[in-house]
Amino acid sequence: MFTIYGLSGPIFQGTLEELGRMPPVVARGPVTPARRIGDQVETGLAPEAGMRVAGGVGESAVDAYRAMMPQELERGPIYHAQQIMQRKLIIVNSRDDVTHAWRTLVDHKIHQAPVLDDGYHLVGIVSERNLLTALNVADGRVRDVLARRVSDVMTTPVVAATVLTDVRRIARVMLERDVDGVPIVNDSGELIGFVSRGDVLRAVVTDPPLSVWR
């Protein structure tokens, strides 16, 4: 189950299929950082189209991997958000200035954080990309800051999921909505967790494994 939260509170609640009929949460425009931020800038390499594993090599690698796995391992499949979500939350307030929000992300080595208002209601999510529209960074220091608050640059409304939402559906929302994370809320709409792209990837490559087919 997914819910969209905006500045005025919940504006949608429904399934992934119903969510697909909603307009995009935000039209994210191109952001060009003033400076490269060293190891804080992520780069991704996409595989070349049409690339295939050479005959026999792929199967040999899989067999070798299986031979290394401990046979007595209790392998429990991962299905739901509550099994992989981060429970220790780093949040920012919508009234925080962008410099404070940037330092929060850098100090905790994260790339985005949920945004709450003064009543502790979820109203958005702010990322490095959002903040770089209002400040420049040089040699790890913030320079040339515009007079902006988090509410001026954050992504809102924001899609949130419940603890029992299928992890694969959360991953699909990330892809289709072009977001880097999904807040997790309880039945009362209170923020209790967060699932990032990194959390999904760790679920795929570590034990117990993510159940891709069911």
Secondary structure, 3 states (H helix, E strand, C coil): CEEEEECCEEEEEECHHHHCCCCCCCCCCCCCCCCCCHHHCCCCCCCCCCCCCCCCHHHHHHHHHHHHCCCCCCCCCECEHHHCCECCCCCEECCCEHHHHHHHHHHCCCCEEEEECCCCCEEEEEEHHHHCCCCEEECCEEECCCCCEHHHHCECCEEEEECCCEHHHHHHHHHHHCCCEEEEECCCCCEEEEEEHHHHHHHHHCCCCECCCC
